[in-house]
Amino acid sequence: MILPALLTSAGFNIVICIGFFSLYSILRKQPYNLKVYFGQRLAQLQPGQKSQYYFFDRLIPSAGWLVKAWEASDDDICACGGIDGLVFIRLIVFCIRIFSVAAVLCIFIVLPVNLFGQAIDQTSPETQMDIFTIRNVPEGSTGLWAHFFSLYVISVSAYVLLYIEFKNVARMRLEQAIRFPRKPSHYTVLVRGIPWSPGESYSEVVSKHFTSWYNVSYLAHQMVYQSGAIQKLMTETEKIYNVLKESTPINQYVQPITLEALPPTNPLKIVAAETETAFKKHKHKHKSDMKGQECAAAFVFFRTRYAAMVASHTIQSKDPMLWVSDFAPEPHDVYWANLCIPYRYLWIRKTLVFIGTILFSVWFLLPTTLVQGLCNIALLESTFPFLKGVSERKYANIISGYLPSLVLTFFVLLVPPVMLMFATLEGAVSRSGRKKSACCKAIIFFFWNIFLYNLFTGTWWDRMRLLTVSGLKDMAILLGNLVPGQAPFFMTYIMTTGWASLAYELMQPFVLIVNWFCQFVLMRKEGYGDLYTFPYHTEVPRTLLFTLLGFTFAILAPLILPFLLVYYFFAYFVYRNQILNVYITRYNTNGNYWPVAHNAAVFSLVVMQTIASIIFGMKNFGTASGFALILIIFTLLFNLYCRHKFLPLFTNKAVQDLIEMDRHDEHSGKLEEILSRLLSSYNNVGVFSGNHPTDLLSPEYEIHNDDPMVVTRRKEGETSHES
């Protein structure tokens, strides 16, 4: 890619960003856009509260949102976006810090060494950008010590920052557990793979099993039913409940009507008796119907957090495919549609998803190859004669500079939704787990298809007729020699997918258009009513991909670092604004995105050090190449140390904390209240709301085994032993 093409791409993206940012600062002030740009704060909006802007103020662009995003504290971010929102902001802060260090070193030390080298022809237009890379440094040059020094400083700085962030996130998780000690998931275990017993329902099997082996700590259980079964039951039960509720007050004030030669009667009592009889028949009918709708999964409630932890971390049967237990997600986090998937079929689903991911990756190679072809117009002209003369047209810089990254960006938009679909098909039981799984899949996909494959295809297009790759050694030489030349393409990609994506994220154009359509075409005064959670499966992979690009090209092509820093600085403000104002938090992983980010950062360090070692070897700088290999070992040891020190805090719960919280609840006298409310916590969100009959599952009601509702409580007085 030549310099004019890069400048053309930069010009397009700068104009788009300035236009979108200015337009956003106006649109956010309009009262009819409240649900688009302030969805997070609508729940806190006081009735009758009006916009604070006067008419003319609403038409003038301003940077007030930047100031508010800057002034917000970490506590504000955590209150609006949970730990996950704060962890994402910490990831951006980490990137700003590490690439600021890299920029200072590489711009002022490495870049002059590259610029004043004489290894390539500086008069050719095709090598205009190569003079800023390590390709311009001659073999055996002492200037390579600058690259080696920068490599070590960047690596050590990354170790320190990653360790500090890992430690801080682990601390935040512990503090969050102490601040909210009474979450229903602390007492609840999700059990799947319940064995079928002839003549018994799944509910009866669960009751017998946990009454037999967890008699002291077992409290109750709630069966999972097939989709739609509970909705039908609750709708019909609610109608009968409302009839009885309305007839009861009248019955207290109507006197019996006495007729001669007839015993005293009360017509309303007769109606109530008939209604009660009908209710019992209805109740019995649905009890038998619900037995047929039961799934081999249940939420099991325990009296203490410690008992729930023990049950979730032990094998309940000699057959590991039966009685599979794990900590339950939070009620609003449960992905109900996947709970009825038989546990024994999950491995088949995961295998099919793995195959589907590979096929999708293979299909994605086509647009990637096309994109790299657009970057090499001269080679395309020589390969396809009908394209001759394209490079001489006025729009050639647009084709080679802006169009490739734009085409790739449109195809990249397909990846997060597809990965979210794959994560759903795998059988994720929680919404946060589904989104995290999609995030991990998207990261792997981006690292392979966007980074590695673009390097392979880009270098192959550059040396298509000059080098035949016959083995790993040739591939290493090819990559080491030509990877720096791919930096201009990734610069344009950062601008198009990074800068422009921030403007798109800030504007929310799709939601904005739908909101206008609802208000001005459908004439809905309230506008578009849906609110969204933060798209971690989209934003985290993109941020980590840019992290990989920054580490890889830091010492090879330092000019990429200013483009990255611009992205991260604006991302800091944009995402803080979105978390504070736009997105709502229904569920979170309690910071489990940080281990994913940590592993991705370590992988990026290893890639940087490996490519540097190869290039040092090719430049006849063997000492630096050997020490770069040693640095790879240090990186892997550092990652192993962090995993042993911090990762258990993300995958397990401390027994000491659980027992202390149990004792505190018992001494404070709140244990019974907590357990009573626990029974009604795991209701299908969207099915139970308002004054539904599920209000009967409140502390003042006792639930027995003959109740047809979802929750089943064990009978008192049954004797058995606890394992």
C-alpha positions in Angstrom: 0.0 0.0 0.0 1.3 3.4 -1.0 1.2 6.5 1.2 -1.5 8.4 -0.7 -3.9 5.4 -0.3 -3.3 5.4 3.5 -3.9 9.2 3.7 -7.1 8.7 1.7 -8.4 6.2 4.1 -7.4 8.4 7.0 -9.3 11.3 5.5 -12.5 9.4 5.0 -12.5 8.0 8.5 -11.7 11.3 10.2 -14.5 13.0 8.4 -16.9 10.2 9.4 -15.9 10.4 13.0 -16.1 14.2 13.3 -19.5 14.2 11.6 -20.9 11.4 13.8 -19.5 12.8 17.0 -21.0 16.2 16.3 -24.3 14.8 15.2 -24.4 12.7 18.4 -23.9 15.7 20.6 -27.0 17.2 19.1 -29.2 14.2 18.9 -28.6 13.2 22.5 -30.2 16.5 23.6 -33.5 15.9 21.8 -36.3 14.7 24.1 -37.6 12.1 21.6 -34.2 10.3 21.7 -34.2 9.7 25.4 -34.7 5.9 25.0 -31.9 5.7 22.5 -29.2 7.5 24.4 -30.3 7.3 28.0 -31.8 3.8 28.4 -29.7 3.1 31.5 -31.0 6.2 33.3 -34.7 5.9 32.3 -35.4 3.7 35.3 -34.0 6.5 37.6 -35.8 9.3 35.7 -38.3 11.1 38.0 -41.9 11.5 36.7 -42.4 14.8 34.9 -38.7 15.5 34.6 -37.9 17.5 31.5 -34.8 18.1 29.4 -32.3 20.5 30.9 -31.5 22.1 27.5 -33.3 25.1 26.0 -34.3 25.0 22.3 -31.2 26.7 20.9 -28.9 24.7 23.1 -30.3 21.5 21.7 -29.1 22.5 18.2 -25.5 23.3 19.1 -22.8 20.5 19.2 -21.1 20.3 22.5 -18.5 18.1 24.3 -20.4 17.9 27.6 -20.8 14.2 27.4 -17.0 13.8 27.3 -16.7 15.8 30.5 -19.3 13.7 32.2 -17.7 10.4 31.0 -14.3 11.6 32.4 -15.7 12.7 35.8 -17.5 9.4 36.5 -15.8 7.3 39.1 -15.1 3.6 39.0 -18.0 3.2 41.5 -20.3 4.8 39.1 -19.2 2.5 36.3 -19.6 -0.5 38.6 -23.1 0.6 39.7 -24.3 0.9 36.1 -22.4 -1.8 34.3 -21.4 -4.2 37.1 -17.9 -5.7 37.4 -17.9 -6.7 33.8 -18.4 -3.0 32.7 -15.6 -2.0 35.0 -13.3 -4.8 33.8 -13.8 -3.7 30.2 -12.9 -0.2 31.1 -9.8 -1.5 32.9 -8.9 -3.4 29.8 -8.9 -0.2 27.8 -6.9 1.6 30.5 -4.3 -1.2 30.3 -4.0 -0.8 26.6 -3.6 3.0 26.9 -0.8 2.5 29.5 1.1 -0.2 27.7 0.9 1.4 24.2 1.8 4.8 25.6 5.1 3.2 26.9 5.5 1.5 23.5 4.9 4.7 21.6 7.4 6.7 23.6 10.1 4.1 23.1 9.4 3.2 19.5 8.5 6.6 18.1 11.6 8.3 19.6 14.1 5.4 19.5 13.1 2.7 17.0 11.5 4.9 14.3 14.6 7.0 13.6 16.6 3.8 13.3 14.2 2.5 10.7 13.9 5.8 8.9 17.6 6.3 8.4 18.4 2.8 7.3 19.4 2.1 3.8 18.3 -1.5 3.2 15.6 -0.8 0.6 15.1 1.5 -2.4 13.5 4.7 -1.1 12.6 6.0 -4.5 10.0 3.4 -5.4 6.4 4.3 -4.7 5.7 0.7 -3.6 8.2 1.1 -0.8 7.1 4.5 0.6 5.7 2.9 3.7 8.5 0.3 4.2 11.1 3.0 5.1 9.3 3.4 8.4 9.6 -0.3 9.2 12.4 -2.7 10.4 12.7 -3.8 6.7 14.8 -0.7 6.1 17.4 -1.7 8.7 20.5 -3.4 7.2 21.6 -6.8 8.3 24.0 -6.8 11.3 23.2 -3.2 12.0 23.9 -2.0 15.6 20.7 -0.1 15.4 18.8 -3.4 16.0 19.8 -3.0 19.7 17.1 -0.3 19.8 14.5 -2.8 18.7 15.8 -5.4 21.2 15.8 -2.9 24.1 12.3 -1.8 23.2 11.1 -5.4 23.0 12.3 -6.1 26.6 10.9 -2.9 28.1 7.5 -3.4 26.5 7.4 -7.0 27.6 8.4 -6.3 31.2 5.9 -3.4 31.4 3.2 -5.7 30.1 4.1 -8.2 32.9 3.8 -5.6 35.6 0.5 -4.1 34.3 -1.1 -7.4 33.7 -0.2 -8.6 37.2 -1.6 -5.4 38.7 -4.9 -5.6 36.8 -5.3 -9.3 37.5 -4.8 -8.7 41.2 -7.2 -5.7 41.2 -10.0 -7.6 39.4 -9.7 -10.5 41.7 -10.0 -8.1 44.7 -13.0 -6.5 43.1 -14.7 -9.9 42.8 -14.1 -10.6 46.5 -15.4 -7.2 47.5 -18.5 -7.7 45.4 -19.2 -11.0 47.1 -19.1 -9.3 50.5 -21.3 -6.4 49.3 -24.0 -8.7 48.0 -23.8 -11.8 50.2 -27.4 -13.0 49.7 -27.6 -13.8 46.1 -29.9 -16.8 45.3 -27.1 -18.5 43.3 -25.1 -18.9 46.5 -27.7 -21.4 47.8 -28.7 -23.0 44.6 -27.3 -25.9 42.5 -28.3 -26.6 39.0 -28.7 -30.4 38.6 -28.8 -32.0 35.1 -28.8 -35.5 33.8 -31.5 -36.6 36.3 -32.1 -40.4 35.7 -35.6 -41.5 34.7 -37.4 -43.9 37.1 -40.5 -45.8 35.9 -43.6 -44.8 37.7 -42.1 -41.7 39.2 -41.8 -38.1 38.0 -38.4 -36.3 37.8 -39.5 -34.2 40.7 -40.0 -37.3 42.9 -36.7 -38.7 41.9 -34.9 -35.4 42.8 -36.7 -35.3 46.1 -35.8 -38.8 47.0 -32.1 -38.4 46.0 -31.4 -35.2 47.9 -33.6 -36.1 50.9 -31.6 -39.3 51.1 -28.1 -37.9 50.8 -28.5 -34.3 51.9 -31.1 -34.5 54.5 -29.7 -31.9 56.9 -28.9 -29.2 54.3 -31.4 -29.9 51.5 -34.3 -27.3 51.5 -36.4 -27.7 48.3 -36.1 -28.0 44.6 -37.7 -26.5 41.5 -38.1 -28.5 38.4 -37.4 -27.2 34.9 -40.3 -27.6 32.5 -40.4 -27.6 28.7 -40.8 -24.2 27.1 -44.3 -23.0 27.1 -45.6 -25.4 29.7 -45.3 -23.0 32.7 -46.6 -20.1 30.6 -49.9 -22.0 29.9 -50.3 -23.2 33.5 -49.7 -19.7 35.0 -52.0 -18.0 32.6 -54.9 -20.3 33.4 -54.1 -20.4 37.1 -54.0 -16.7 37.3 -57.5 -16.4 35.8 -59.0 -18.7 38.5 -56.9 -17.0 41.2 -58.3 -13.6 40.2 -61.9 -14.9 40.3 -61.4 -16.2 43.8 -59.6 -13.1 45.0 -62.5 -10.9 43.8 -65.3 -13.0 45.2 -63.8 -13.4 48.7 -64.5 -9.8 50.0 -68.2 -10.0 48.8 -68.7 -13.3 50.6 -68.0 -11.7 54.0 -70.9 -9.2 53.9 -73.8 -11.1 52.2 -76.3 -12.7 54.6 -77.8 -16.1 53.9 -81.1 -16.1 52.1 -83.8 -18.1 54.0 -86.8 -19.5 52.2 -89.7 -21.3 53.8 -89.4 -25.1 53.8 -85.8 -24.8 52.6 -82.6 -24.9 54.7 -80.6 -21.6 54.9 -78.3 -21.2 51.8 -75.9 -18.7 50.5 -75.7 -18.5 46.7 -72.2 -17.0 46.8 -71.0 -19.8 49.0 -72.4 -22.3 46.5 -70.6 -20.4 43.7 -67.4 -20.3 45.7 -67.7 -24.1 46.4 -68.2 -24.8 42.8 -65.3 -22.6 41.9 -63.1 -24.3 44.4 -64.1 -27.7 43.1 -63.3 -26.6 39.5 -60.0 -25.2 40.8 -59.1 -28.5 42.4 -60.0 -30.4 39.1 -58.0 -27.9 37.2 -55.1 -28.2 39.6 -55.1 -32.0 39.5 -55.3 -31.9 35.7 -52.3 -29.6 35.3 -50.4 -31.5 37.9 -50.5 -34.6 35.7 -49.9 -32.5 32.6 -46.8 -30.9 34.1 -45.4 -34.2 35.0 -45.2 -35.0 31.3 -43.6 -31.6 30.7 -40.7 -32.1 33.2 -37.2 -31.9 32.0 -34.2 -33.8 33.4 -33.0 -30.7 35.2 -33.8 -28.9 38.4 -32.7 -26.1 40.7 -31.9 -27.5 44.1 -31.9 -25.2 47.1 -29.8 -25.7 50.2 -29.9 -24.2 53.7 -26.3 -22.9 53.6 -23.9 -21.6 51.0 -21.3 -24.1 52.1 -23.7 -27.0 51.5 -24.5 -25.7 48.0 -20.8 -25.4 47.3 -20.1 -29.0 48.4 -23.0 -30.3 46.3 -21.8 -28.4 43.2 -18.2 -29.6 43.4 -18.9 -33.3 44.0 -19.9 -36.1 41.7 -23.4 -37.3 42.7 -23.2 -40.7 41.0 -20.9 -43.4 39.8 -22.0 -42.4 36.3 -20.6 -38.9 35.6 -23.3 -38.3 33.0 -26.0 -38.5 35.7 -26.7 -36.1 38.5 -24.4 -33.5 37.0 -24.3 -30.6 39.5 -22.9 -27.1 39.3 -23.6 -23.7 40.8 -26.7 -22.2 39.4 -26.6 -18.8 37.5 -28.4 -15.9 39.0 -32.2 -15.9 38.3 -32.0 -13.1 35.6 -29.0 -14.8 34.1 -30.6 -18.2 33.4 -31.0 -19.1 29.8 -34.2 -21.1 30.2 -34.4 -22.4 26.6 -31.3 -24.6 27.0 -32.1 -26.1 30.4 -34.2 -28.9 28.8 -31.4 -30.1 26.5 -30.5 -33.6 27.7 -27.0 -33.5 29.2 -25.9 -36.6 27.3 -26.4 -34.8 24.0 -24.3 -31.8 24.8 -21.0 -33.3 23.5 -22.7 -33.9 20.2 -23.8 -30.3 20.0 -20.3 -29.0 20.9 -18.8 -31.2 18.2 -21.3 -29.9 15.6 -20.6 -26.3 16.7 -16.8 -27.0 16.3 -17.3 -28.3 12.8 -19.6 -25.3 12.0 -17.0 -22.9 13.3 -14.4 -24.4 11.0 -16.7 -24.3 8.0 -17.5 -20.6 8.8 -13.7 -19.9 9.1 -13.1 -21.6 5.7 -15.9 -19.6 4.1 -14.4 -16.4 5.6 -11.2 -16.9 3.7 -12.9 -15.8 0.5 -13.5 -12.2 1.5 -10.1 -12.1 3.3 -8.4 -13.1 0.1 -10.5 -10.6 -1.9 -9.5 -7.8 0.5 -5.8 -8.5 0.2 -6.2 -8.6 -3.6 -7.7 -5.1 -3.6 -4.6 -3.9 -1.7 -2.4 -5.1 -4.5 -3.9 -3.5 -7.6 -0.7 -3.8 -9.6 -0.5 -7.5 -9.1 -4.2 -7.8 -10.0 -3.6 -5.9 -13.2 -0.8 -8.3 -14.2 -2.9 -11.3 -13.3 -6.2 -10.2 -14.9 -5.6 -8.2 -18.1 -9.1 -6.7 -18.2 -8.2 -4.7 -15.1 -5.3 -2.9 -16.7 -5.4 0.9 -16.2 -7.3 0.8 -12.9 -4.2 1.9 -11.0 -4.0 5.1 -13.1 -7.6 6.2 -12.3 -8.3 9.0 -9.8 -10.2 6.6 -7.5 -7.3 4.1 -7.3 -6.3 5.3 -3.9 -9.8 4.7 -2.6 -9.8 1.2 -4.0 -6.5 0.2 -2.5 -6.6 2.4 0.7 -10.2 2.6 1.9 -12.2 -0.1 0.1 -10.3 -3.2 1.4 -10.8 -2.4 5.1 -14.4 -1.3 4.5 -15.2 -4.6 2.8 -13.6 -6.5 5.6 -15.4 -4.5 8.2 -18.8 -5.4 6.7 -17.9 -9.1 6.7 -16.6 -8.8 10.3 -20.0 -7.6 11.4 -21.3 -11.1 10.8 -18.9 -12.8 13.2 -20.3 -11.8 16.6 -24.0 -12.8 15.8 -22.8 -16.1 14.3 -20.6 -16.9 17.3 -23.5 -16.0 19.7 -25.7 -18.5 17.7 -23.0 -21.1 18.0 -22.7 -20.5 21.8 -26.5 -20.9 22.1 -26.4 -24.2 20.1 -23.7 -25.5 22.4 -26.2 -25.5 25.3 -25.1 -22.6 27.5 -27.3 -22.5 30.6 -26.7 -18.8 31.4 -26.9 -15.7 29.3 -23.6 -14.4 30.6 -22.0 -17.7 29.9 -23.4 -17.7 26.4 -22.0 -14.2 25.7 -18.7 -15.1 27.2 -18.5 -18.3 25.0 -19.3 -16.2 22.0 -16.6 -13.7 23.0 -14.0 -16.5 23.2 -15.0 -17.9 19.8 -14.9 -14.5 18.2 -11.4 -13.8 19.7 -10.0 -17.0 18.2 -11.8 -16.3 14.9 -10.4 -12.7 14.7 -6.9 -13.8 15.7 -6.8 -16.5 13.0 -8.9 -15.0 10.1 -8.3 -11.3 10.6 -4.7 -11.3 11.8 -2.8 -14.5 10.8 -4.6 -15.2 7.5 -4.3 -11.6 6.4 -0.6 -11.9 7.1 -0.4 -15.1 5.1 -2.4 -13.9 2.1 -0.9 -10.4 2.1 2.7 -11.7 2.1 1.7 -14.3 -0.5 0.3 -11.7 -2.8 3.5 -9.7 -2.4 5.8 -12.5 -3.2 3.5 -14.7 -5.2 6.0 -15.3 -8.0 9.2 -14.9 -6.1 9.1 -17.4 -3.4 7.7 -20.9 -3.1 6.9 -22.1 0.4 8.0 -25.7 0.8 8.2 -26.0 4.6 7.9 -24.3 8.0 11.4 -22.8 7.6 10.3 -21.1 4.4 7.1 -19.9 6.0 9.0 -18.4 8.9 11.4 -16.6 6.5 8.4 -15.4 4.5 6.6 -14.0 7.5 9.7 -12.5 9.1 10.6 -10.7 5.8 7.1 -9.5 4.9 5.1 -9.1 8.0 6.2 -5.4 8.5 4.9 -4.6 5.1 1.3 -5.5 6.2 1.3 -2.6 8.8 -0.3 -0.1 6.4 -3.2 -2.4 5.8 -3.8 -2.9 9.5 -3.5 0.9 10.0 -6.4 1.4 7.6 -8.3 -1.5 9.3 -7.8 0.2 12.7 -9.3 3.4 11.4 -12.2 1.8 9.6 -13.1 -0.8 12.1 -11.9 1.0 15.2 -12.4 4.8 14.8 -15.6 4.5 12.7 -17.0 1.7 14.9 -16.7 4.1 17.9 -18.7 6.7 16.0 -21.3 4.0 15.1 -21.5 2.8 18.7 -22.0 6.4 19.9 -24.7 7.2 17.3 -26.6 3.9 17.6 -28.0 4.5 14.1 -30.1 1.3 13.9 -31.9 1.9 17.2 -32.2 5.6 16.3 -34.0 4.9 13.0 -36.3 2.3 14.6 -37.1 4.8 17.4 -38.0 7.5 14.8 -40.1 5.0 12.9 -42.1 4.1 16.0 -42.6 7.7 17.0 -43.3 9.4 13.7 -44.7 6.7 11.5 -46.4 4.3 13.9 -47.3 7.3 16.2 -46.2 5.6 19.4 -45.6 8.3 21.9 -43.2 6.1 24.0 -41.1 5.2 20.9 -38.9 2.2 20.7 -39.0 0.4 24.1 -36.3 -2.2 24.0 -33.2 -1.8 26.0 -29.9 -3.6 25.4 -27.2 -5.1 27.5 -23.5 -4.3 26.7 -22.3 -6.3 23.6 -19.2 -7.8 25.2 -19.0 -10.5 22.5 -18.5 -7.7 20.0 -16.4 -5.1 21.8 -14.0 -7.4 23.8 -12.8 -9.3 20.7 -12.3 -6.1 18.7 -10.3 -4.5 21.5 -8.1 -7.6 22.0 -7.5 -7.9 18.2 -6.2 -4.3 18.3 -4.0 -5.3 21.3 -2.5 -8.1 19.2 -1.8 -5.7 16.3 -0.2 -3.2 18.7 2.1 -5.7 20.3 3.0 -7.3 16.9 3.9 -4.2 15.0 5.2 -2.1 17.9 8.9 -2.6 17.1 8.4 -3.6 13.5 6.3 -0.6 12.3 6.0 1.9 15.1 3.7 4.2 13.0 0.8 2.0 13.9 0.9 3.0 17.6 -0.5 6.6 17.2 -3.5 5.1 15.3 -4.1 2.7 18.2 -3.7 5.3 20.9 -6.3 7.5 19.2 -8.7 4.5 19.1 -8.1 3.7 22.8 -8.4 7.2 24.0 -11.7 7.7 22.3 -12.8 4.2 23.3 -12.3 5.2 26.9 -14.7 8.1 26.7 -17.2 6.4 24.4 -17.6 3.2 26.3 -17.8 4.9 29.7 -20.6 7.1 28.3 -22.4 4.0 26.9 -22.2 2.1 30.1 -23.3 5.0 32.2 -26.2 6.1 29.9 -27.2 3.5 27.2 -26.8 -0.1 28.2 -28.6 -1.8 31.1 -27.2 -4.6 33.2 -29.4 -7.6 33.7 -26.6 -10.1 34.3 -22.8 -10.3 34.4 -20.0 -12.8 34.8 -18.5 -11.0 37.9 -15.3 -10.1 36.0 -14.7 -13.4 34.3 -13.8 -11.5 31.1 -10.5 -10.5 32.6 -8.9 -14.0 32.5 -9.9 -14.1 28.8 -8.3 -10.7 28.2 -5.2 -11.8 30.2 -4.7 -14.9 28.1 -5.2 -12.9 24.8 -2.6 -10.4 26.0 -0.1 -13.1 26.8 -0.7 -14.7 23.4 0.0 -11.3 21.8 3.2 -11.0 23.7 4.3 -14.4 22.5 3.5 -13.6 18.9 5.5 -10.3 19.2 8.5 -12.0 20.7 8.4 -14.9 18.2 8.3 -12.7 15.2 11.0 -10.5 16.7 13.2 -13.5 17.2 12.7 -14.6 13.6 13.5 -11.2 12.2 16.6 -10.8 14.5 17.8 -14.1 13.1 17.2 -13.0 9.5 19.1 -9.8 10.2 22.2 -11.7 11.4 21.6 -10.5 15.0 21.9 -13.9 16.7 22.4 -12.6 20.2 19.1 -10.7 20.2 17.3 -13.6 18.6 18.4 -16.0 21.4 17.4 -13.6 24.1 14.1 -13.1 22.5 13.5 -16.9 22.7 14.3 -16.7 26.4 11.8 -13.9 26.7 9.1 -16.2 25.3 9.9 -18.7 28.1 9.6 -15.9 30.7 6.2 -14.9 29.3 4.9 -18.5 29.5 6.2 -18.8 33.1 4.6 -15.5 34.0 1.2 -16.6 32.6 1.5 -19.9 34.5 2.2 -18.0 37.8 -0.8 -15.7 37.3 -3.1 -18.7 36.5 -2.0 -20.5 39.7 -2.3 -17.3 41.9 -5.5 -15.6 40.6 -7.5 -18.0 38.4 -8.8 -20.1 41.3 -10.5 -17.0 42.6 -12.5 -16.7 39.4 -13.5 -20.4 39.1 -14.2 -21.2 42.8 -15.6 -19.6 45.9 -13.6 -19.4 49.2 -15.0 -21.7 51.8 -13.9 -19.3 54.6 -16.0 -16.5 53.1 -19.0 -18.8 52.6 -19.0 -20.1 56.2 -18.5 -16.6 57.7 -21.5 -15.4 55.7 -23.6 -18.4 56.8 -22.7 -17.8 60.5 -23.5 -14.1 60.2 -26.9 -14.8 58.7 -27.7 -17.3 61.4 -26.6 -15.0 64.3 -28.5 -12.1 62.8 -31.8 -14.1 62.6 -32.2 -13.5 58.9 -31.5 -17.0 57.7 -35.2 -18.2 57.7 -36.2 -15.0 55.8 -33.5 -15.6 53.2 -34.5 -19.3 52.7 -38.2 -18.4 52.4 -37.5 -15.9 49.7 -35.1 -18.2 48.0 -38.0 -20.6 47.0 -39.6 -18.0 44.7 -36.4 -16.6 43.2 -35.9 -18.9 40.2 -39.0 -18.0 38.1 -38.9 -17.7 34.4 -38.3 -14.0 33.7 -41.1 -12.7 31.5 -43.6 -15.3 32.7 -44.0 -14.3 36.4 -44.5 -10.7 37.1 -46.7 -8.3 39.0 -49.3 -10.0 41.3 -49.2 -13.4 39.8 -50.1 -16.4 41.9 -46.4 -16.9 42.4 -46.7 -14.3 45.2 -48.0 -17.3 47.2 -44.3 -18.4 47.2 -43.5 -15.7 49.8 -42.1 -16.2 53.3 -45.4 -16.5 55.0 -46.5 -19.6 53.0 -45.3 -23.1 53.4 -44.8 -25.2 50.3 -45.5 -28.9 50.4 -44.8 -31.8 48.0 -48.5 -31.9 46.8 -48.4 -28.4 45.5 -48.6 -28.3 41.7 -46.4 -25.2 41.5 -42.8 -25.4 40.3 -41.2 -25.3 43.8 -41.2 -28.6 45.8 -40.2 -28.6 49.4 -39.1 -31.8 51.2 -41.4 -33.2 53.9 -40.4 -32.6 57.5 -39.5 -35.6 59.6 -38.0 -37.7 56.8 -34.9 -39.4 58.1 -31.8 -40.1 56.1 -28.1 -39.3 56.1 -26.0 -36.6 54.3 -23.0 -37.4 52.3 
